[in-house]
């Protein structure tokens, strides 16, 4: 298909005379570039900027109405939006994880991988290899200061969390096990 028909002027033109549009079946807009510029509602960049600033102002002045708009849009397009999000996640798992640890712990994926390599891909407490654990290691951190300590397997991370991240409680638990396991 080297030529397309414009729905506005009915002219037949080469593909270069049409803007690409992934949402259309044929992959190009239904109006040629000339007709688009004639029918464009924003003839100059200044007019477009003014419309955008008015829209931004309306959104700031009407947050409840904007939320209602967003909710209606989501409900109307729920399946498509959810599928698009799932597809993005499935195609970008490493990037998603990198963004998550950057947001939560303030380190990049490269820094996380350097910590893994530094620890030999093993838990800092029980020395299990992450291949044996079946998951990536957790980033253990001080909840008061936010400072990262080391990487731990799931069991060790949950264990020290259940013991309130307290060395005293952990020592009491160790003493208890020594006394009662004989």
Secondary structure, DSSP 8 states (H G I E B T S, - for coil): --EEE-TTT--EEEGGGS-B-TTSTTSB-SS-HHHHHHH-S--SHHHHHHHHHHHHHHHHH-HHHHHHHHHHHHHHTHHHHHHHHHHHHHH-HHHHHHHHHHHHHS--HHHHHHHHHHTTTB-TTT--BHHHH-S--EEEE-TTT--EEEEE-HHHHHHHHHTTT-HHHHHHHHHHHHHH--
